Amino acid sequence: MAGKVDDVELDERRDGALVVTALLTGPGAWGARLPGWLGRAVLAVWRRLHQGENPEPVRIAVGLVTEIGSAVRLSVVRDELGNQNFEQWAEERIITKLPGASHAGE
């Protein structure tokens, strides 16, 4: 599992049609959509804890998508995507410590 799709990146073609070019995931993608102080706080914490100087949401090129259903299947594994440092850190340091987190896959 590489994450949840939190947003999509669209480009406009010359004929005016919009096409999906990438799937975006992580707090950098969904934080800006949260209202008011909550959205600003999520983005501020994400930027502060992220290892990059100007972090961007995890971007998965639509060319890597092999199937769209209840799950989006990719032609690569999570480790090949890159830019997953924050998500891996959060999973290791925060998510796994939450009560019941060890049963999430069951």
C-alpha positions in Angstrom: 0.0 0.0 0.0 1.4 3.4 -1.0 -1.3 5.5 0.6 -4.7 7.0 0.0 -5.4 9.2 -3.0 -5.9 12.6 -1.5 -6.1 14.8 -4.6 -5.5 14.7 -8.3 -3.3 16.8 -10.5 -5.0 18.1 -13.7 -3.6 19.6 -16.8 -5.6 21.4 -19.5 -5.2 20.2 -23.0 -5.2 22.6 -26.0 -8.8 21.8 -26.7 -9.7 22.8 -23.1 -10.3 19.3 -21.8 -8.8 18.4 -18.4 -6.7 15.3 -18.0 -5.4 13.6 -14.9 -1.6 13.7 -14.9 -0.9 12.5 -11.3 -2.3 11.3 -8.1 -1.3 13.2 -4.9 -1.2 11.7 -1.5 -0.2 12.7 2.0 -0.7 15.7 4.3 0.8 18.0 1.7 -2.1 17.1 -0.6 -5.0 17.2 1.8 -3.8 19.7 4.4 -4.6 22.7 2.2 -8.2 21.5 1.8 -8.9 21.6 5.5 -10.6 24.7 6.7 -9.1 27.5 8.8 -6.5 26.9 11.5 -6.7 23.1 11.2 -5.5 23.2 7.6 -2.8 25.7 8.4 -1.7 23.6 11.4 -1.5 20.4 9.4 0.6 22.0 6.7 2.8 23.7 9.2 3.5 20.5 11.1 4.0 18.6 7.9 6.5 21.1 6.6 8.3 21.3 9.9 8.7 17.5 10.2 9.5 16.9 6.5 13.1 16.4 5.7 13.0 18.4 2.5 13.4 22.2 2.4 10.3 22.8 0.2 8.3 19.7 0.5 5.7 18.8 -2.1 2.9 16.2 -1.8 3.8 12.7 -2.9 3.1 12.7 -6.7 2.3 9.5 -8.4 2.4 9.8 -12.2 -0.8 8.5 -13.8 1.4 6.4 -16.1 2.1 4.2 -13.1 -1.6 3.4 -12.6 -2.5 -0.1 -13.9 -6.0 -0.4 -12.5 -8.6 1.8 -10.9 -11.3 0.2 -8.6 -11.9 0.2 -4.9 -8.1 0.3 -4.8 -5.7 2.0 -7.3 -3.1 -0.5 -8.4 0.4 0.7 -9.5 3.1 -0.8 -11.7 5.7 -0.1 -9.0 6.0 -0.9 -5.3 5.9 1.8 -2.6 9.7 2.0 -2.1 10.2 2.8 -5.8 8.0 5.9 -5.6 10.4 8.1 -3.6 9.4 11.1 -1.6 7.8 8.9 1.0 10.1 9.9 3.9 7.6 11.8 5.9 4.9 9.2 5.6 7.4 6.4 6.6 8.6 8.5 9.6 5.0 9.2 10.7 4.0 5.5 10.3 7.0 4.3 12.3 7.0 7.0 15.1 3.3 7.8 15.4 0.8 5.5 13.7 2.3 2.2 15.0 2.2 3.6 18.6 -1.6 4.3 18.5 -3.8 1.8 20.4 -5.1 -0.8 18.0 -2.7 0.1 15.2 -1.2 -3.4 15.2 -4.6 -4.8 14.2 -5.2 -2.5 11.3 -4.4 -5.2 8.7 -6.7 -7.8 10.1 
